């Protein structure tokens, strides 16, 4: 039983204590804006990956910071 548990862990399978303890939504993408001079960064998570997401991140977090 312990061996099977270790094999599942190696494949990335996770056991949880109860239903709803750990949920997986699907692909999650992170967009990050970093100001290397001031060492400030902003992070936003998205469920889609495209150019509009990058533009939205910059408009929401990056541009206001630059002002």
C-alpha positions as CSV (number, residue, x, y, z in Angstrom):
1,X,0.0,0.0,0.0
2,X,2.8,2.4,0.8
3,X,4.5,1.5,-2.5
4,X,1.3,2.3,-4.4
5,X,1.0,5.6,-2.5
6,X,4.6,6.6,-3.4
7,X,4.0,5.7,-7.1
8,X,0.9,7.9,-7.2
9,X,2.9,10.7,-5.6
10,X,5.6,10.3,-8.3
11,X,3.0,10.6,-11.0
12,X,1.6,13.8,-9.5
13,X,-1.5,12.3,-8.0
14,X,-2.6,13.9,-4.7
15,X,-4.7,12.4,-1.9
16,X,-6.8,14.9,0.1
17,X,-8.6,14.7,3.4
18,X,-12.1,15.5,2.2
19,X,-14.0,16.5,-0.9
20,X,-13.4,20.1,-1.9
21,X,-10.1,20.3,-0.1
22,X,-8.1,20.7,-3.4
23,X,-9.7,21.7,-6.7
24,X,-8.2,21.9,-10.1
25,X,-9.8,24.4,-12.5
26,X,-7.6,23.8,-15.6
27,X,-4.8,25.6,-17.1
28,X,-3.7,28.7,-15.1
29,X,-1.4,31.2,-16.5
30,X,0.6,33.9,-14.6
31,X,1.3,37.3,-16.0
32,X,4.0,39.3,-14.2
33,X,5.1,42.9,-14.5
34,X,8.4,43.7,-12.9
35,X,10.1,47.1,-12.4
36,X,13.7,46.2,-12.1
37,X,14.8,49.6,-10.8
38,X,12.4,49.8,-7.8
39,X,12.1,46.0,-7.3
40,X,8.3,46.1,-7.5
41,X,6.3,43.4,-9.2
42,X,2.7,42.7,-9.9
43,X,1.2,39.3,-10.6
44,X,-2.2,38.3,-11.9
45,X,-3.5,34.8,-12.7
46,X,-5.6,34.1,-15.8
47,X,-7.3,31.0,-17.2
48,X,-6.5,31.9,-20.8
49,X,-3.3,32.7,-22.6
50,X,-3.3,35.3,-25.4
51,X,-2.1,38.8,-26.2
52,X,-5.2,40.5,-24.8
53,X,-4.3,39.1,-21.4
54,X,-0.9,40.6,-21.5
55,X,-2.3,44.0,-22.6
56,X,-4.9,43.9,-19.8
57,X,-2.2,43.1,-17.2
58,X,-0.1,46.1,-18.4
59,X,-3.1,48.4,-18.4
60,X,-4.4,47.3,-15.0
61,X,-1.0,47.1,-13.1
62,X,1.9,48.3,-15.2
63,X,0.8,51.6,-16.6
64,X,-0.7,53.0,-13.4
65,X,2.5,52.1,-11.6
66,X,4.6,54.1,-14.2
67,X,2.4,57.2,-13.6
